[in-house]
């Protein structure tokens, strides 16, 4: 149960160490740039949690973006972060130590599609978090059933999906034809959106809320990591665009990703983050 962004902007299965390292950096930047969103989302969860959770399970944790947001929101909780990638979990433990969470965040290297033996040892849980991950489970219905079993009565599950990679560029980036980013997204975003309402109900959960977060951050709100975040995400999309984007657009994208050029993404001061993320919050009765 490792994590990676595929061309649909989601977290899924990836086993090579090299892609894991690159993805871990991108996910860490996601946590930095979208810190206000994570704070808003965990605040929403806190409103449904009475009492506050003492044990939290983070499925498909990656390098810990969600784990740390939860640890900050719920200072008395212990978070069990689960991922199949040893590289991701190593980075998570390093960051946990750096941020003072080493005693409250533990890791389990495991595959969600196999029995949850070791995950179950840390439960039962009051909150299960699954961000941009469950759509890659071999059997999502089975995964929801297992999550239901691992929660205490009254416990919550929070499932988040991304609509796609964020957009960053202005309509006219000053090089090539206007509308490049829209064409890039149209060419690479080929999967339908995920919808978990009925699966949650079928597993026995009561849906508390389904909320689409429209995230719009300017440079000041996004912070100093915005350029690196945009560079990494656009480079990821570029790796999937070779056969689906026109040659002139590919050349423009390459120019924008060239860190030696003044109009390149790495140096621009006109970037903004625009994306949508949907979260389902459901309760075990």
N, C-alpha and C positions, 0 to 999 in steps of 0.2 A: 504494500500500500504506500507507494511513493507519490511524489507530487511533481507535476510539470504543467506548464501552460501549453495546450495544443493550439491549433489554429482557430479554435472556437473560444479561446480566452479562458479555458477552464483548467482545473487541476486534475491530473490523471496519473496513469501508470508510465513510469520511465525507470530504467534500471542502470543506465550508463552513468558512471561517476562524473564525466565531463559535463553532460547536460544537467545533471543534478546541481553541480556547483554554480553554473550560470543561472539556473532557475532560482536557486537559493538566494543569490544576490538580488535578482529581480523581485522576489517575494519580500525580501527585507526592505527594499526600496518602497514597495507597495505599502508596507506597514508605516514607514516614515512619512510618505507623501499623503496617505489617506488616514493619518492618525485621527483626525477629527471625525471621520466616518466610523472608525472602529470604536471611538469613544461614544458616539451617538448610538451605535448598535448595542454595545454592551450596556449602556444606560437603559435602553429599551428592555433588555433582558432583565436587568435589575428590578424594573418595575413589575415584572411578572414573577419574580422570585421572592417568596416569603415563606420561610426565612431564606437568607442568602445561601447559595450552595456551598457545601463544604468539600465536595468532591466533584471534579469536572473532568470529562473525557473529551479530548480534542482528536477527532478522527482525520487522518491525512494532514498532520500538523505542519509538514514541511519544516522550515527553519524556526517556526514558533511565532509567526505574526499574530495568530489568533490566541495562542497560549499566553503570550505576554499581555495582550490586551485584556484577557480575562483575569489574569493574575493581578493586574492593576485595578480593575473594577471591583474584584472580590478579594480583598486583602487577607481574608481568613481561609481562603480555599486552597486546596492542593489540586494541581492540574496534571493529568496523565496525558502526555503527548504521544500519539501513535503514528508511525510511518514505516514504510518498508525500506526506506533509504537510510543506510548508515551515515552517509555524508550529510544528509539533512539533519539527522538527530545529533550528529557531532557538533554542527554549527549551532543547533538549538541549545545544547548544553553549554557551549562557550558563551553564548549570549545570555543565557540564564545566570551564569556566574557573574558576567560583567554588569548585569542590571540588578543583582541582588536577589534573584529568584531561585537560586540553586537549591534551596531547601523546600521550595514549594512547587517546583516543576520537575517531574520525572519523565523518562522516556521509555517507550516500549517499541522495539523493532518487530513488526508483525505485519501480516497480510490480512486485510479485512475480509477477504473471501475465504479464509480458512477459519477454523474454530477460534473463538475469542478467549482462549484459556487464560493467557497472561493478562489480557485486558480485564477480564472478569475479576482477577485477584485484587484490583484496586477499587472495585465497586462494593455495593451499588452506588450509583452516581445520582447527583441532584440535577446535573446539567450535562448534556452531550452537545458538542459543537462540531459541525461538519461544513466547512467552507469550501465551495467549488470542488467538491470531491465525490459526492454520492452517485452522480450520474456515471461514474466510471466503475462502480461496483459491478461484479459479474451478475449479481442478482440483487437489485436494489430492494425488492420486497423482503428478501431474507435479511438484508442488512437492517431495514427498519424494524423487523421483528426482533432481531438480536438487540438493537438499541432499546426497544421497549422493555425487553427482559432485564437489561442492565440498569434501568432507571428505577429509583424509588417511586412509589405512588406519589403523585403530585410533582414529580420531576419534569424537567423541560428538555426538549430537543430543539436546536436552532440549526436550520439548514439554509445555506446561502448559495446562490448561483449568480454568476456574472453574465451580463448580456453579451459581452465580448471585451476585447482589449479596450482600454480607454482611448479617446482621441485627444490629441495634444496640439496639433498645428492649426494655424489660422487657415481660412478658406484659400487664400492666396499666400503661399509660403515665400513668394519672391523669387522662385526658380521653378521652371517648368509650368505646365498648365495648372490653373486653379482647380481645386477639388480633388487633389491627389489622395488625401487621406480617406475621403468618402469612397473613391474607387478602390483603394486598397482594402478597405473593410468589406465592401460589396463582393470583392473577388475571393476573399479568404474566409469570410464568415458564412459558412454554408450549412450549418446545422440549425434545426429548429430550437426554440427556447425550451428549457426544461420546466415541468410543472409537477410539483410533489404533493399537492393537496389531497388527491384521492388515495395515493399510496400511504400517506400518513394516517388517514382515517381508516384505511383497510387494516393497518397494523394495530389499530386500537387507540391511536392518539386522538385527542381533542384539539382541533386547530384553534389557537388563541389569536394569531395574527398572521397575515401575509402582507408584507410591505415592500414596495419597490422604492429604493433610495435613489433619487436623482442627484448624483454627485457632480458638483460644478465648483472647481477650485481655481482661483487665479494664482499668479506666481507667489504673491505674498502668503496666501493661505496654504499653498502646497509646500512651501519651504525650499531650502537650498538643494534638496535631492531631486527636484523636479526634472532637471535636464538629464541626469543619469537614468532616471526612471523612464523617461520618454525614449532615450537612446536605446535602452535595453529592450523595451517593448517593440519599438519599430524595427529593430534588428531581428527580433524573433519573427515578426510578421514578414519581413523581407525574405527570410529563409524559406517561406512557404509560397512566395509570390512569383517565383521565376516563370512558371508555366501558365499563370493566370492573369498577369498584368502586362499591359502593352510595353513595348521596348522603351519608349520615351519616358513612361512613368517609372520604369525600373531604373533608368539612368538618373532621373530626378531624385528618387528615393536614395540611391547610392550617394548622390551628391549631398543630400541632407544628412546622411549618416557618416560622411567623411569629417572626422574631427579636426582636420587641418583647415577646413573652409570656414570663413567667418559667418556664413549663413547656415552652417550646420546645426543640427539639433543640440549638440553638446554646448553650444555657445549662445543660443537664442535667448532673448528676454521677453518673447511674446507667446510663450507656451502657456496653455491652460489644460486642466484635467476635466474631461467630460465623459461620464460613464454612468451606467445604471446597474445596481445590484439588488437582487430580490431575496428577501429572507422570510422563511416560514418558521414560526414559533408554535410548537405544539406541546401538549401536556399529557403525561400518562395519568389517567384517572385513578 
